[in-house]
Amino acid sequence: MFVESTTTNGTHFLPFKRGAFAGMRTVTPSFIKSSHGQVKPTYEGISIFPFVFLLMSSFSIGFATTNIMPEFTPTPWMLENHADKGKDPWQIFAWCVRDAMSKHSGILKLEE
């Protein structure tokens, strides 16, 4: 599940959407870091056939690493300590998960 509910170019985390956090259940944060050549697999503004042609004709090898973090469970302390990060409990929980992912990955956060 992509909690951003969108895609990015991999340089920033966007604010997370409600879906994964509304139930206030334990989540397992994970992210993928990839290296790529001149054609990035996150291109959105190009139709599929030219994109596949460009991707297949690039003379580089890309690598991807999946990072799975420890489970993250919302706690009353977390909700109280970070109450300024959202008006609803799910917003605070989402902010805390995104903050932990940002610190662990080195990917910056981008506010909308």
ZILIN-V515160 format. One record per residue. N is the residue number from 1. RES is the residue in one small letter. OMEGA is omega in radians with two decimals (999 if undefined). Layout:
n = (N/N)
res = (RES/RES)
omega = (OMEGA/OMEGA)
This chain:
n = (1/2/3/4/5/6/7/8/9/10/11/12/13/14/15/16/17/18/19/20/21/22/23/24/25/26/27/28/29/30/31/32/33/34/35/36/37/38/39/40/41/42/43/44/45/46/47/48/49/50/51/52/53/54/55/56/57/58/59/60/61/62/63/64/65/66/67/68/69/70/71/72/73/74/75/76/77/78/79/80/81/82/83/84/85/86/87/88/89/90/91/92/93/94/95/96/97/98/99/100/101/102/103/104/105/106/107/108/109/110/111/112)
res = (m/f/v/e/s/t/t/t/n/g/t/h/f/l/p/f/k/r/g/a/f/a/g/m/r/t/v/t/p/s/f/i/k/s/s/h/g/q/v/k/p/t/y/e/g/i/s/i/f/p/f/v/f/l/l/m/s/s/f/s/i/g/f/a/t/t/n/i/m/p/e/f/t/p/t/p/w/m/l/e/n/h/a/d/k/g/k/d/p/w/q/i/f/a/w/c/v/r/d/a/m/s/k/h/s/g/i/l/k/l/e/e)
omega = (3.07/-3.01/3.07/-3.10/3.12/3.05/3.09/3.10/3.07/-3.12/-3.09/2.95/3.01/3.06/-3.11/3.12/-3.01/-2.94/-3.06/-3.01/-3.06/-3.12/3.14/3.12/3.10/3.07/3.06/-3.13/3.06/3.12/3.14/3.03/-3.11/2.99/-3.07/3.12/-3.10/3.11/-3.10/-3.12/3.12/3.11/-3.14/-2.99/-3.11/-3.13/-2.94/-3.05/3.05/3.13/3.13/3.11/3.12/-3.12/-3.11/-3.12/3.09/-3.07/3.10/3.11/3.11/3.12/3.08/3.11/3.07/3.13/3.13/-3.11/3.07/3.12/-3.09/-3.11/3.10/3.13/3.08/3.13/3.14/-3.12/-3.14/-3.07/-3.10/-3.09/-3.13/-3.07/3.10/-3.12/3.12/3.13/-3.12/3.13/3.11/3.11/3.13/3.12/-3.12/3.12/-3.14/3.11/3.12/3.12/3.13/-3.14/-3.10/-3.03/-3.03/3.09/-3.09/3.07/3.09/3.12/3.11/999)
